[in-house]
Amino acid sequence: GSPITAEERRLRDKKHLNDITAARLPPLHHAPAKLLSIEESVAIQIQQKEAYEEMQAKLAAQKLAERLNIKMTSFEPEGEAAMQYREVRDED
């Protein structure tokens, strides 16, 4: 046979696939896979591990607070109550 280009081969294979099946590949929502260096891979894994552990700690604290019926409220020592005694009033 005569040599065909990669584009022609892709079109021929796609037409053949269309002839034999109605199944379609799902659309790509993310970029295709790419090769990473070992250093990049390790850095990403460490980052993901830290994010996972942080999420686990938050979840554990939330579950513990629910079990102990602790209500977390904001605490502002420099808030309105602390400022009441500092109000200066004119005596005139």
Sequence and secondary structure as in RCSB ss.txt:
>XXXX:A:sequence
GSPITAEERRLRDKKHLNDITAARLPPLHHAPAKLLSIEESVAIQIQQKEAYEEMQAKLAAQKLAERLNIKMTSF
EPEGEAAMQYREVRDED
>XXXX:A:secstr
     HHHHHHHHHHHHHHH         S       HHHHHHHHHHHHHHHHHHHHHHHHHHHHHHTT      
 TTSHHHHGGG      
